[in-house]
């Protein structure tokens, strides 16, 4: 990725990518508060294009929330936050199953819409993860 996009500061890119994959469900506002990187929006776009992360619109703060494509990334050297793993797994399944729909997050609920019509509300909890909710 560094060669393709002519990235000069690899450490900056690496630190940001590690932070984002280890913290699924994090908002863009939190990421920007944690990092003072001039090209942060560009780096995040690279991560999305590379298939490392994906985003969902957050209704509450009118921004984006980021998730990782694989919960295995979350285990990179930290204690595992079970709630984040559950939320990430549900988000991944929803974007996979509802690929051509609009997906929004409202606190602990994902909202799936087709056009302007709500199709489904999916609560973020362990019961949702283990059940057949889609």
KAQUI-V170535 format. One record per pair of residues at least 4 apart in sequence whose ideal C-beta (glycine too) atoms are under 7 Angstrom apart, sorted by the first residue. I is the first residue (numbers start at 0). J is the second residue. Records with the same first field share a line. If there is no record, write none. Layout:
I: J  J
//
This chain:
0: 4  45  49
1: 6  9  12
4: 45
6: 12
8: 12
9: 13
10: 14
11: 15  36
12: 16  42
13: 17
14: 18
15: 19  34  36  39  42
16: 20  46  51
17: 21  75
18: 22  33
19: 25  30  46  52  65
20: 51  52  67  72  73  75
21: 72  73  75  77
23: 66  67  73  83  86  87
24: 64  66  83  86  87
25: 29  30  64  65
26: 57  60  62  63  64
27: 31  62  63
28: 32  60  62
29: 33
30: 34  39
31: 39
34: 39
36: 42
38: 42
39: 43
40: 44
41: 45
42: 46
43: 47
44: 48
45: 49
46: 51  52
47: 52  53  54
50: 68
51: 67  68
52: 65  66  67  68
53: 66  68  94
54: 63  64  65
55: 64  66  90  102  103  104
56: 63  103  104
57: 62  63  64  104
58: 103  104  105
59: 105  106
64: 104
66: 87  90  91
67: 72  73  87
68: 91
70: 84  87  88
73: 79  83  84  87
74: 79
79: 84
80: 84
81: 85
82: 86
83: 87
84: 88
85: 89  123  125  128
86: 90  123
87: 91
88: 92  128
89: 93  109  121  123  127  128
90: 94  109
91: 95
92: 96  133
93: 97  102  109  111  121
94: 98  102
96: 133
97: 102  111
100: 111  112  113  118
101: 112
102: 109  111
103: 110
104: 109
105: 110
107: 122  123
108: 120  121  122  123
109: 121  123
110: 117  120
111: 118  119
112: 116  117  118
113: 118
121: 127  132
122: 127
123: 127
125: 129
126: 130
127: 132
//
